[in-house]
């Protein structure tokens, strides 16, 4: 959450059951992605403007999503305009690309018209897709592929049909191997919904046998498209990591609507961001990338288009699509709290150096507003101050770095005000734990020199 210039920043700290400091995501090992393909109302705020918002935040790769039929528009007739643009645009920014090509897009078959009645593992079908990859390769020689994703949320289309899952697995394994001959060292994935990858675990495990990454789309919603509580995130991450403990997980779609019709709000959407990063830190070694969906809310025309495309005109579903953005659609696109929280969470982990001042997170503020404990200044240079509204008795303060190593320990504290010298600690993110009367209160702060 971003704040204005103030002399003192009060942080309400989180009550935690233990002093364990988990791992933390880093720009070296973990990628923040943002779907920057959605534009605001003002046509002058174009793709360049959207892309730079993501890049400045710390975006480490960008997604290109193309249905097979968007490239092979009619049998053997191709449109590579997007690929040609990508070939000069992204290398200029040294930005890797996650390229998704979809024979199936959620509940829609997206193959050329002469292949629609053909089995997925028919040699003709497979060879046509290989020919498509050949042509794509020719048009993007300068693009660095972070990954190639074949299919998007197609578990919705396949359902529980074992024969279709087997056909698709045969197709996928064949084109996966072929793609690696075109791009040596390429990481290949396929994207399932979170519901599909968990409820159809047997099919999904077989399908992902040769996948380099485990691709998932994640929108924590109930069956009526209202939002689940953000406390669902740690449970779902644990489930997913438990199913795939040895392969990197990539969330190629990841979002949470802010619409009131979905029982959500902009504040709740921001808490979703806060909880995401807190949980991602726990599973930093397992979750390689999260691509946040999407930058701007959709306008009414686009919402109606997707409603027709998916065959869903339910009001709550349309509101879910409409309010997924991290920024509003109006004018040049104004920030929602979720975007500012994303900027801050990324900054606290070294992904950007934006000139913003961040509190310890909207989630912490909401949960712990009754503690009224302040830590300031934040960021700090030479001396950190902790104030409590009650007297401490033989309390202890411990400061940890992101590796869980103790940087400072102060014992026998018996006052409401505690001053801690930080001039001898290097710059970075730190955790502070205050132990008093059998309880522990923990929070985060930055040291900047």
Sine and cosine of phi, psi and omega as CSV:
sin_phi,cos_phi,sin_psi,cos_psi,sin_omega,cos_omega
0.00,0.00,0.76,-0.65,-0.03,-1.00
-1.00,-0.02,0.61,-0.79,0.05,-1.00
-0.82,-0.57,0.24,-0.97,0.08,-1.00
-0.98,0.21,0.17,-0.99,0.06,-1.00
-0.89,0.45,0.87,-0.49,0.04,-1.00
-0.67,-0.74,0.31,-0.95,-0.03,-1.00
-0.98,0.18,-0.38,0.92,-0.08,-1.00
-0.55,-0.83,0.70,-0.72,0.02,-1.00
-0.92,-0.39,0.86,-0.52,0.02,-1.00
-1.00,-0.05,0.75,-0.66,-0.01,-1.00
-0.88,-0.48,0.82,-0.57,0.05,-1.00
-1.00,0.00,0.85,-0.52,-0.21,-0.98
-1.00,0.01,0.38,-0.92,-0.12,-0.99
-1.00,-0.06,0.75,-0.66,0.06,-1.00
-0.98,0.18,0.88,-0.48,-0.04,-1.00
-0.86,-0.50,0.47,-0.88,-0.06,-1.00
-0.99,0.16,-0.25,0.97,-0.05,-1.00
-0.49,-0.87,0.11,-0.99,-0.03,-1.00
-0.99,-0.11,0.17,0.99,-0.05,-1.00
-0.92,0.39,0.80,-0.60,0.07,-1.00
-0.96,-0.27,0.89,-0.46,-0.06,-1.00
-0.98,0.20,0.02,-1.00,0.05,-1.00
-0.93,0.37,0.00,-1.00,-0.02,-1.00
-0.59,-0.81,0.60,-0.80,0.06,-1.00
-0.93,0.36,0.47,-0.88,0.01,-1.00
-0.70,-0.72,0.43,-0.90,0.05,-1.00
-0.89,0.46,-0.34,0.94,0.00,-1.00
-0.97,0.25,-0.66,0.76,-0.15,-0.99
-0.95,-0.30,-0.28,0.96,-0.11,-0.99
-0.73,-0.68,0.65,-0.76,-0.12,-0.99
-0.93,-0.36,0.79,-0.62,0.20,-0.98
-1.00,-0.08,0.85,-0.52,0.09,-1.00
-0.91,-0.41,0.41,-0.91,0.08,-1.00
-0.66,-0.76,0.74,-0.67,0.11,-0.99
-0.97,0.24,0.98,-0.18,-0.08,-1.00
-1.00,-0.10,0.31,0.95,-0.10,-1.00
-1.00,0.07,-0.08,1.00,0.01,-1.00
-0.98,-0.18,0.72,-0.69,-0.12,-0.99
-0.96,-0.30,0.41,-0.91,0.11,-0.99
-0.99,0.14,-0.10,-0.99,-0.09,-1.00
-0.89,0.46,-0.70,0.71,-0.07,-1.00
-0.96,0.27,0.90,-0.43,-0.04,-1.00
-0.89,0.45,-0.35,0.94,0.04,-1.00
-0.94,0.34,-0.35,0.94,0.08,-1.00
-1.00,0.01,1.00,0.04,-0.24,-0.97
-0.99,-0.16,-0.26,-0.96,-0.03,-1.00
-0.87,0.48,-0.62,0.79,0.04,-1.00
-0.84,0.54,-0.70,0.71,-0.01,-1.00
-0.89,0.46,-0.70,0.72,0.00,-1.00
-0.91,0.41,-0.69,0.72,-0.02,-1.00
-0.87,0.49,-0.68,0.74,-0.03,-1.00
-0.92,0.38,-0.55,0.84,0.10,-0.99
-0.86,0.51,-0.70,0.71,0.02,-1.00
-0.93,0.37,-0.69,0.72,-0.02,-1.00
-0.89,0.46,-0.68,0.73,-0.02,-1.00
-0.92,0.39,-0.46,0.89,0.04,-1.00
-0.95,0.30,-0.46,0.89,-0.02,-1.00
0.84,-0.55,0.28,0.96,0.03,-1.00
-0.83,0.56,0.79,-0.61,-0.08,-1.00
-0.97,-0.24,-0.17,0.99,0.12,-0.99
-0.36,-0.93,0.31,-0.95,-0.02,-1.00
-0.78,-0.62,0.56,-0.83,-0.02,-1.00
-0.99,-0.13,0.64,-0.77,0.21,-0.98
-0.89,-0.46,0.81,-0.58,-0.07,-1.00
-0.88,-0.48,0.86,-0.51,0.01,-1.00
-0.67,-0.74,0.84,-0.55,0.21,-0.98
-0.91,0.41,0.50,-0.87,0.04,-1.00
-0.82,0.58,-0.67,0.74,-0.05,-1.00
-0.94,0.33,-0.27,0.96,0.08,-1.00
-0.97,0.23,-0.34,0.94,0.03,-1.00
-0.98,-0.18,-0.81,0.59,0.09,-1.00
-1.00,-0.07,1.00,0.07,-0.19,-0.98
-0.93,0.36,-0.59,0.81,0.21,-0.98
-0.70,-0.72,0.30,-0.95,-0.06,-1.00
-0.77,0.63,0.86,-0.51,0.06,-1.00
0.93,0.37,0.26,0.96,0.11,-0.99
-0.89,-0.45,0.82,-0.57,-0.20,-0.98
-0.86,-0.51,0.49,-0.87,0.10,-0.99
-0.79,-0.62,0.96,-0.29,-0.04,-1.00
-0.96,-0.29,0.40,0.92,-0.05,-1.00
-0.85,0.53,-0.70,0.72,-0.01,-1.00
-0.89,0.45,-0.66,0.75,0.00,-1.00
-0.91,0.41,-0.64,0.77,0.00,-1.00
-0.91,0.42,-0.65,0.76,0.05,-1.00
-0.91,0.42,-0.70,0.71,-0.01,-1.00
-0.86,0.51,-0.56,0.83,-0.09,-1.00
-0.91,0.41,-0.47,0.88,0.06,-1.00
-0.97,-0.25,-0.40,0.92,-0.10,-0.99
-0.97,0.25,-0.84,0.55,-0.14,-0.99
-0.95,0.30,-0.59,0.81,0.09,-1.00
-0.87,0.49,-0.50,0.87,0.02,-1.00
-0.89,0.45,-0.43,0.90,0.03,-1.00
-0.97,-0.26,0.11,0.99,-0.07,-1.00
0.80,0.60,0.67,0.74,-0.07,-1.00
-0.96,-0.28,0.90,-0.44,0.08,-1.00
-0.91,0.41,0.36,-0.93,-0.08,-1.00
-0.83,-0.56,0.73,-0.69,0.23,-0.97
-0.99,-0.12,0.94,-0.33,-0.10,-0.99
-0.99,-0.15,0.87,-0.49,0.05,-1.00
-0.95,-0.31,0.82,-0.57,0.09,-1.00
-0.87,-0.50,0.79,-0.61,-0.18,-0.98
-0.88,-0.47,0.94,-0.35,0.27,-0.96
-0.94,0.34,-0.51,0.86,0.07,-1.00
-0.75,-0.66,0.76,-0.65,0.03,-1.00
-0.88,-0.48,0.98,-0.17,-0.02,-1.00
0.85,0.52,-0.98,-0.21,-0.04,-1.00
-0.94,-0.34,0.33,0.95,-0.05,-1.00
-0.82,-0.57,0.75,-0.66,0.12,-0.99
-0.98,0.21,0.80,-0.60,-0.09,-1.00
-0.83,-0.56,0.85,0.53,0.00,-1.00
-0.88,-0.47,0.39,-0.92,0.03,-1.00
-0.81,0.59,0.48,-0.88,-0.18,-0.98
-0.86,0.51,-0.47,0.88,-0.01,-1.00
-0.99,0.17,-0.04,1.00,-0.01,-1.00
-0.93,-0.38,0.00,1.00,-0.18,-0.98
-0.91,0.42,-0.47,0.88,-0.01,-1.00
-0.98,-0.19,0.14,0.99,-0.07,-1.00
-1.00,-0.08,0.58,-0.82,0.07,-1.00
-0.89,0.45,0.56,-0.83,-0.04,-1.00
-0.88,0.48,-0.51,0.86,-0.05,-1.00
-0.99,-0.16,0.24,0.97,0.13,-0.99
-0.90,0.44,0.71,-0.71,-0.02,-1.00
-0.82,0.57,-0.57,0.82,0.02,-1.00
-0.90,0.43,-0.70,0.71,0.02,-1.00
-0.87,0.49,-0.75,0.66,-0.03,-1.00
-0.89,0.47,-0.71,0.71,-0.04,-1.00
-0.92,0.39,-0.53,0.85,0.06,-1.00
-0.91,0.41,-0.63,0.78,0.03,-1.00
-0.94,0.35,-0.60,0.80,0.07,-1.00
-0.89,0.45,-0.64,0.77,0.05,-1.00
-0.90,0.44,-0.60,0.80,0.07,-1.00
-0.88,0.48,-0.70,0.71,0.03,-1.00
-0.89,0.46,-0.62,0.78,0.06,-1.00
-0.83,0.56,-0.73,0.68,-0.05,-1.00
-0.94,0.34,-0.63,0.77,0.05,-1.00
-0.86,0.50,-0.69,0.73,0.01,-1.00
-0.84,0.54,-0.66,0.75,-0.01,-1.00
-0.90,0.44,-0.56,0.83,-0.10,-0.99
-1.00,0.02,-0.20,0.98,0.01,-1.00
-0.78,-0.63,0.77,0.63,-0.04,-1.00
-0.90,0.43,-0.41,0.91,-0.07,-1.00
-0.99,-0.11,-0.10,0.99,-0.05,-1.00
-0.99,0.14,0.71,-0.71,0.14,-0.99
-1.00,-0.02,0.89,-0.46,0.01,-1.00
-1.00,0.03,0.88,-0.48,0.12,-0.99
-0.96,0.29,-0.57,0.82,0.10,-0.99
-0.24,-0.97,0.37,-0.93,0.15,-0.99
-0.91,-0.41,0.81,-0.58,-0.04,-1.00
-0.92,-0.40,0.82,-0.57,-0.08,-1.00
-0.93,-0.35,0.98,-0.20,-0.02,-1.00
1.00,-0.10,0.55,-0.83,-0.04,-1.00
-0.69,-0.72,0.90,-0.44,0.09,-1.00
0.84,0.54,0.49,0.87,-0.12,-0.99
-0.96,0.28,-0.14,0.99,0.10,-1.00
-0.86,0.50,-0.46,0.89,0.05,-1.00
-0.89,0.45,-0.64,0.77,0.00,-1.00
-0.96,0.27,-0.67,0.75,-0.07,-1.00
-0.96,0.27,-0.50,0.86,0.01,-1.00
0.87,0.49,-0.78,-0.63,0.01,-1.00
-0.93,-0.36,0.33,0.95,-0.04,-1.00
-0.98,0.20,0.97,-0.23,-0.07,-1.00
-0.88,0.48,-0.59,0.81,-0.01,-1.00
-0.91,0.42,-0.66,0.75,0.02,-1.00
-0.91,0.40,-0.66,0.76,0.05,-1.00
-0.87,0.49,-0.66,0.75,0.01,-1.00
-0.91,0.41,-0.69,0.73,0.05,-1.00
-0.85,0.53,-0.73,0.68,-0.05,-1.00
-0.92,0.40,-0.62,0.79,0.03,-1.00
-0.89,0.46,-0.66,0.75,0.03,-1.00
-0.89,0.45,-0.71,0.71,0.06,-1.00
-0.86,0.51,-0.76,0.65,-0.07,-1.00
-0.87,0.49,-0.72,0.69,-0.03,-1.00
-0.90,0.43,-0.58,0.82,0.01,-1.00
-0.93,0.36,-0.74,0.67,-0.05,-1.00
-0.97,0.25,-0.45,0.89,0.10,-1.00
-0.87,0.49,-0.77,0.64,0.00,-1.00
-0.89,0.46,-0.63,0.78,-0.02,-1.00
-0.92,0.39,-0.66,0.75,0.01,-1.00
-0.86,0.51,-0.57,0.82,-0.01,-1.00
-0.94,0.34,-0.37,0.93,0.11,-0.99
-0.97,0.22,-0.47,0.88,0.03,-1.00
-0.98,0.20,-0.63,0.77,0.00,-1.00
-0.83,-0.56,1.00,0.07,-0.01,-1.00
-0.82,0.58,0.71,-0.70,-0.01,-1.00
0.99,0.12,0.06,1.00,-0.04,-1.00
-0.91,0.41,0.65,-0.76,0.15,-0.99
-1.00,-0.08,0.80,-0.60,-0.07,-1.00
-0.88,-0.47,0.63,-0.77,0.01,-1.00
-0.61,-0.79,0.17,-0.99,0.19,-0.98
-0.70,-0.71,0.54,-0.84,-0.17,-0.99
-0.94,-0.33,0.85,-0.53,0.09,-1.00
-0.93,-0.38,0.38,-0.92,0.14,-0.99
-0.94,0.34,0.36,-0.93,0.05,-1.00
-0.87,0.49,-0.65,0.76,0.02,-1.00
-0.89,0.46,-0.66,0.75,-0.02,-1.00
-0.93,0.37,-0.68,0.73,-0.07,-1.00
-0.94,0.34,-0.37,0.93,0.02,-1.00
-0.99,-0.12,-0.70,0.71,-0.06,-1.00
-0.98,0.20,-0.44,0.90,0.06,-1.00
-0.94,-0.33,0.74,0.68,-0.15,-0.99
-0.86,0.52,-0.65,0.76,-0.02,-1.00
-0.88,0.48,-0.75,0.66,0.04,-1.00
-0.89,0.46,-0.69,0.73,-0.07,-1.00
-0.91,0.41,-0.66,0.75,0.01,-1.00
-0.89,0.46,-0.69,0.72,0.03,-1.00
-0.89,0.45,-0.68,0.74,0.00,-1.00
-0.88,0.47,-0.63,0.77,-0.10,-0.99
-1.00,0.02,0.19,0.98,-0.03,-1.00
-0.80,0.60,-0.68,0.73,-0.06,-1.00
-0.97,-0.25,0.07,1.00,0.02,-1.00
-0.92,0.38,0.65,-0.76,0.10,-0.99
-0.98,0.19,-0.63,0.77,0.05,-1.00
-0.87,-0.50,0.45,-0.89,0.12,-0.99
-0.99,-0.13,0.93,-0.37,-0.07,-1.00
-1.00,-0.06,0.73,-0.68,-0.07,-1.00
-0.63,-0.78,0.58,-0.81,0.27,-0.96
-0.96,-0.29,0.63,-0.77,-0.13,-0.99
-0.67,-0.74,0.92,-0.40,0.13,-0.99
-0.70,-0.71,0.98,-0.19,-0.09,-1.00
-0.95,0.30,1.00,0.02,-0.06,-1.00
-0.81,-0.58,0.46,-0.89,0.18,-0.98
-0.98,0.22,0.11,-0.99,-0.05,-1.00
-0.90,0.43,-0.35,0.94,0.03,-1.00
-1.00,-0.09,0.20,0.98,0.05,-1.00
0.95,0.31,0.23,0.97,0.23,-0.97
-0.99,0.15,0.38,-0.93,-0.12,-0.99
-0.98,0.18,0.52,-0.85,0.20,-0.98
-1.00,0.07,0.33,-0.94,0.04,-1.00
-0.91,0.41,0.47,-0.88,-0.03,-1.00
-0.91,0.41,-0.29,0.96,0.07,-1.00
-0.91,0.41,-0.18,0.98,0.08,-1.00
-0.92,0.38,-0.48,0.88,-0.13,-0.99
-0.85,0.53,-0.79,0.61,-0.01,-1.00
-0.85,0.52,-0.61,0.80,0.01,-1.00
-0.91,0.41,-0.71,0.71,-0.03,-1.00
-0.93,0.37,-0.65,0.76,0.03,-1.00
-0.89,0.46,-0.68,0.73,0.01,-1.00
-0.88,0.47,-0.66,0.75,0.03,-1.00
-0.88,0.48,-0.74,0.68,-0.06,-1.00
-0.91,0.41,-0.70,0.71,0.02,-1.00
-0.91,0.42,-0.56,0.83,0.06,-1.00
-0.90,0.43,-0.56,0.83,0.02,-1.00
-0.97,0.23,-0.54,0.84,-0.05,-1.00
-0.73,-0.68,0.94,0.34,-0.09,-1.00
-0.96,0.28,-0.30,0.95,-0.14,-0.99
-0.91,-0.42,0.09,1.00,0.03,-1.00
-0.84,-0.55,0.63,-0.78,0.04,-1.00
-0.89,0.46,0.67,-0.74,-0.01,-1.00
-0.97,-0.24,0.72,-0.69,0.04,-1.00
-0.83,-0.55,0.86,-0.52,0.13,-0.99
-1.00,0.03,0.98,-0.18,-0.03,-1.00
-0.98,0.19,-0.28,0.96,0.17,-0.98
-0.66,-0.75,0.68,-0.74,-0.09,-1.00
-0.35,-0.94,0.92,-0.39,-0.06,-1.00
-0.31,-0.95,0.13,-0.99,-0.09,-1.00
-0.43,-0.90,0.87,-0.50,-0.06,-1.00
-0.95,0.30,0.33,-0.94,0.02,-1.00
-0.94,-0.34,-0.01,1.00,-0.12,-0.99
-0.93,0.36,0.65,-0.76,0.01,-1.00
-0.91,0.41,-0.51,0.86,0.04,-1.00
-0.89,0.46,-0.44,0.90,0.04,-1.00
-1.00,0.01,0.21,0.98,-0.08,-1.00
0.88,0.47,0.55,0.84,-0.02,-1.00
-0.84,-0.55,-0.12,-0.99,0.03,-1.00
-0.29,-0.96,0.19,-0.98,0.05,-1.00
-0.92,0.40,-0.54,0.84,0.06,-1.00
-0.92,0.40,-0.68,0.73,0.01,-1.00
-0.92,0.39,-0.59,0.80,0.07,-1.00
-0.88,0.47,-0.63,0.78,0.04,-1.00
-0.92,0.39,-0.61,0.79,0.06,-1.00
-0.90,0.44,-0.54,0.84,0.09,-1.00
-0.85,0.52,-0.67,0.74,0.04,-1.00
-0.90,0.43,-0.72,0.70,-0.02,-1.00
-0.87,0.50,-0.74,0.68,-0.01,-1.00
-0.91,0.41,-0.58,0.82,0.03,-1.00
-0.85,0.53,-0.75,0.66,-0.05,-1.00
-0.94,0.34,-0.60,0.80,0.05,-1.00
-0.88,0.47,-0.63,0.77,0.00,-1.00
-0.98,0.21,-0.61,0.79,0.04,-1.00
-0.87,0.50,-0.63,0.77,0.06,-1.00
-0.82,0.57,-0.64,0.77,0.00,-1.00
-0.90,0.44,-0.61,0.79,-0.06,-1.00
-0.93,-0.37,0.57,0.82,-0.04,-1.00
-0.85,0.52,-0.56,0.83,-0.03,-1.00
-0.97,0.25,-0.28,0.96,-0.07,-1.00
-0.97,-0.25,-0.58,0.81,-0.10,-0.99
-0.98,-0.19,0.94,-0.34,-0.09,-1.00
-0.98,0.21,-0.67,0.74,-0.14,-0.99
-0.56,-0.83,0.58,-0.82,0.23,-0.97
-0.78,-0.62,0.86,-0.52,0.03,-1.00
-0.97,-0.23,0.95,-0.31,-0.11,-0.99
-0.98,0.21,0.75,-0.66,-0.07,-1.00
-0.94,-0.35,0.78,-0.62,-0.40,0.92
-0.83,-0.56,-0.07,-1.00,-0.16,-0.99
-0.93,0.36,-0.76,0.65,-0.05,-1.00
-0.87,-0.49,0.51,-0.86,0.18,-0.98
-0.84,0.54,0.41,-0.91,0.03,-1.00
-1.00,0.00,0.52,-0.85,0.10,-0.99
-0.98,0.20,0.17,-0.99,-0.11,-0.99
-0.87,0.49,-0.65,0.76,-0.03,-1.00
-0.88,0.48,-0.68,0.73,-0.02,-1.00
-0.95,0.33,-0.60,0.80,0.07,-1.00
-0.87,0.49,-0.71,0.70,0.01,-1.00
-0.91,0.42,-0.60,0.80,0.04,-1.00
-0.87,0.49,-0.75,0.66,-0.03,-1.00
-0.93,0.36,-0.55,0.83,0.08,-1.00
-0.86,0.51,-0.68,0.73,0.05,-1.00
-0.92,0.39,-0.67,0.74,-0.03,-1.00
-0.87,0.50,-0.71,0.70,-0.03,-1.00
-1.00,0.09,-0.15,0.99,-0.01,-1.00
0.95,0.31,0.50,0.86,-0.02,-1.00
-0.77,-0.64,0.88,-0.48,0.00,-1.00
-0.89,-0.45,0.22,0.97,0.05,-1.00
-0.85,0.53,0.70,-0.72,-0.07,-1.00
-0.85,0.52,-0.65,0.76,-0.03,-1.00
-0.93,0.36,-0.64,0.76,0.05,-1.00
-0.88,0.48,-0.70,0.72,0.00,-1.00
-0.91,0.42,-0.60,0.80,0.05,-1.00
-0.93,0.37,-0.59,0.81,0.10,-1.00
-0.85,0.53,-0.75,0.66,0.04,-1.00
-0.89,0.46,-0.67,0.74,-0.11,-0.99
-0.91,0.41,-0.57,0.82,-0.17,-0.99
-0.93,-0.37,0.35,0.94,0.04,-1.00
-0.95,0.31,-0.32,0.95,-0.12,-0.99
-0.90,0.43,0.49,-0.87,0.11,-0.99
-0.99,0.14,-0.29,0.96,0.06,-1.00
-0.77,-0.64,0.39,-0.92,-0.01,-1.00
-0.98,0.21,0.32,-0.95,-0.04,-1.00
-0.99,0.17,-0.44,0.90,-0.17,-0.99
-0.88,0.48,0.58,-0.81,0.10,-0.99
0.78,0.62,-0.82,-0.57,0.03,-1.00
-1.00,0.07,0.13,0.99,-0.04,-1.00
1.00,0.08,0.97,-0.24,0.01,-1.00
-1.00,-0.09,0.52,-0.85,-0.05,-1.00
-0.92,0.40,0.69,-0.73,0.31,-0.95
-1.00,0.06,0.22,-0.98,0.05,-1.00
-0.86,0.51,-0.51,0.86,-0.02,-1.00
-0.90,0.43,-0.62,0.78,0.00,-1.00
-0.93,0.37,-0.66,0.75,0.02,-1.00
-0.92,0.40,-0.58,0.81,0.07,-1.00
-0.92,0.38,-0.62,0.78,0.05,-1.00
-0.89,0.45,-0.67,0.74,0.07,-1.00
-0.84,0.54,-0.71,0.70,-0.06,-1.00
-0.94,0.33,-0.70,0.71,0.01,-1.00
-0.88,0.48,-0.62,0.78,0.05,-1.00
-0.92,0.38,-0.67,0.74,0.00,-1.00
-0.89,0.46,-0.67,0.74,-0.03,-1.00
-0.89,0.45,-0.28,0.96,-0.01,-1.00
-0.93,-0.37,0.22,0.98,0.13,-0.99
1.00,0.06,0.29,0.96,-0.03,-1.00
-1.00,0.07,-0.33,0.94,0.01,-1.00
-0.46,-0.89,0.24,-0.97,0.07,-1.00
-0.84,-0.54,0.63,0.78,-0.01,-1.00
-0.88,0.47,0.57,-0.82,-0.01,-1.00
-0.99,0.14,0.95,0.33,0.00,-1.00
-0.75,-0.66,0.43,-0.90,0.05,-1.00
-0.93,-0.37,0.79,-0.62,-0.14,-0.99
-0.87,-0.49,0.65,-0.76,0.16,-0.99
-0.99,0.11,-0.17,-0.98,-0.06,-1.00
-1.00,0.05,0.22,0.98,0.13,-0.99
0.91,-0.41,0.65,-0.76,-0.02,-1.00
-0.89,0.46,-0.61,0.79,0.00,-1.00
-0.87,0.49,-0.70,0.71,0.00,-1.00
-0.89,0.46,-0.67,0.74,-0.04,-1.00
-0.88,0.47,-0.63,0.77,-0.06,-1.00
-0.95,0.31,-0.70,0.71,-0.10,-1.00
-0.94,0.33,-0.60,0.80,-0.22,-0.98
-0.90,-0.43,0.44,0.90,-0.10,-0.99
-0.89,0.45,-0.35,0.94,-0.05,-1.00
-0.99,0.15,-0.20,0.98,-0.04,-1.00
-0.98,0.18,-0.54,0.84,0.09,-1.00
0.79,0.61,0.70,0.72,0.06,-1.00
-0.97,-0.25,0.73,-0.68,-0.08,-1.00
-0.88,-0.47,0.56,-0.83,0.08,-1.00
-0.77,-0.64,0.78,-0.63,-0.09,-1.00
-0.36,-0.93,0.37,-0.93,-0.18,0.98
-0.95,0.30,0.31,-0.95,0.02,-1.00
-0.57,-0.82,0.96,-0.27,0.18,0.98
-0.94,0.34,0.34,-0.94,-0.03,-1.00
-0.85,-0.53,0.43,-0.90,0.09,-1.00
-0.93,-0.37,-0.90,0.44,-0.17,-0.99
-0.93,-0.37,-0.49,0.87,-0.05,-1.00
-0.57,-0.82,0.80,-0.59,0.04,-1.00
-0.99,-0.17,0.69,-0.73,0.00,-1.00
-0.89,-0.46,0.71,-0.71,0.06,-1.00
-0.85,-0.53,0.79,-0.61,0.03,-1.00
-0.84,-0.55,0.68,-0.74,0.06,-1.00
-0.84,-0.54,0.47,-0.88,0.02,-1.00
-0.99,0.14,0.07,1.00,-0.01,-1.00
-0.69,-0.73,0.36,-0.93,0.02,-1.00
-0.96,0.29,0.65,-0.76,0.09,-1.00
-1.00,-0.06,0.48,-0.88,0.02,-1.00
-0.73,-0.68,0.93,-0.37,-0.03,-1.00
0.77,0.63,0.65,0.76,-0.01,-1.00
-0.98,0.20,0.23,-0.97,0.00,-1.00
-0.68,-0.73,0.68,-0.73,0.09,-1.00
-0.90,-0.45,0.76,-0.65,0.03,-1.00
-0.82,-0.58,0.73,-0.68,0.06,-1.00
-0.93,-0.36,0.79,-0.61,0.00,-1.00
-0.90,-0.43,0.49,-0.87,0.21,-0.98
-1.00,0.01,-0.06,-1.00,-0.09,-1.00
-0.95,0.32,-0.21,0.98,0.07,-1.00
-1.00,-0.03,0.01,1.00,-0.03,-1.00
1.00,0.10,0.13,0.99,0.01,-1.00
-0.99,0.13,0.66,-0.75,-0.03,-1.00
-0.97,0.22,0.82,-0.57,0.05,-1.00
-0.99,-0.16,-0.52,0.85,0.01,-1.00
-0.53,-0.85,0.56,-0.83,0.13,-0.99
-0.62,-0.78,0.85,-0.52,0.02,-1.00
-0.85,-0.52,0.83,-0.56,-0.08,-1.00
-0.91,-0.42,0.15,-0.99,0.07,-1.00
0.82,0.57,0.73,0.68,0.04,-1.00
-1.00,0.06,0.78,-0.62,-0.07,-1.00
-0.71,-0.70,0.63,0.78,0.01,-1.00
-0.59,-0.80,0.10,-0.99,0.02,-1.00
-1.00,0.07,-0.28,0.96,-0.05,-1.00
-0.87,-0.49,0.79,-0.61,0.01,-1.00
-0.80,-0.60,0.80,-0.61,0.04,-1.00
-0.94,-0.35,0.75,-0.66,-0.05,-1.00
-0.82,-0.58,0.84,-0.54,0.03,-1.00
-0.95,0.31,0.77,-0.64,-0.01,-1.00
-0.84,-0.54,0.12,0.99,-0.07,-1.00
-0.90,0.44,-0.41,0.91,-0.06,-1.00
-1.00,-0.08,0.10,0.99,0.05,-1.00
-0.98,-0.22,0.65,-0.76,0.00,-1.00
-0.94,0.34,0.31,-0.95,0.02,-1.00
-0.88,0.48,0.52,-0.85,0.05,-1.00
0.52,-0.86,-0.06,-1.00,0.03,-1.00
-1.00,0.04,0.70,-0.72,0.00,-1.00
-0.75,-0.66,0.36,-0.93,0.08,-1.00
-0.90,-0.43,0.66,-0.75,0.04,-1.00
-0.86,-0.50,0.73,-0.69,0.03,-1.00
-0.86,-0.50,0.82,-0.57,0.05,-1.00
-0.94,-0.33,0.90,-0.44,0.00,-1.00
-0.97,-0.26,0.81,-0.58,-0.02,-1.00
-0.42,-0.91,0.76,-0.65,0.11,-0.99
0.81,0.58,0.68,0.73,0.06,-1.00
0.98,0.22,0.08,1.00,0.02,-1.00
-0.87,-0.49,0.32,-0.95,0.04,-1.00
-0.74,-0.67,0.72,-0.70,0.08,-1.00
-0.87,-0.49,0.77,-0.63,-0.09,-1.00
-0.78,-0.62,0.47,-0.88,0.04,-1.00
-0.36,-0.93,-0.13,-0.99,-0.06,-1.00
-0.78,-0.63,0.44,-0.90,0.11,-0.99
-0.42,-0.91,0.30,-0.95,0.00,-1.00
-0.95,-0.33,0.62,-0.78,0.19,-0.98
-0.95,-0.32,0.82,-0.58,0.06,-1.00
-0.82,-0.57,0.67,-0.74,-0.01,-1.00
-0.95,-0.30,0.00,0.00,0.00,0.00
